Amino acid sequence: MLTVQTLATAHRNLHQRIAKLLSNEKLTPWQIEMIGRALADLEATLYSVGAPTMTIAERPDLYEPFGFKRSGRETIADLRRRLGELTRP
C-alpha cells in the first residue's frame, strides 16, 4: 500500500526531473515530446509511467529515433508554464 509520503516523494522526484531538464535551453524535439508526456503523467498522478518517460527524455543519445518530427506544437515555455502550475508537495 502506498502512503501519502511515498506519493509525495514520487511527485516531487518527477517534478524535479522535469524541471531540471526544462532548464536546458537546447532540447531536441524528441525531448520536448517526452517531457510533455511526462508532464501529462505528473498531472494525472501516474508517477510510475512518468519516471521511465523522463529516463527516455534524459537520454536522447540512446532513445531518440533518427529524423523524429514532433506532432505537438507545445513549446518549452508552454511546458515550463504547465510545470509551474503544478504545486510541489
Buried (B, 14 or more C-beta within 10 A) or exposed (E): EEEEEEEEEBBEBBBEBBBEBBEEEEBBBBBBBBBBBBBBBBEEEBBEBBBEBBBBBBEBEEBBEEEEEEEEEBEBEBBBEBBEEBEEE
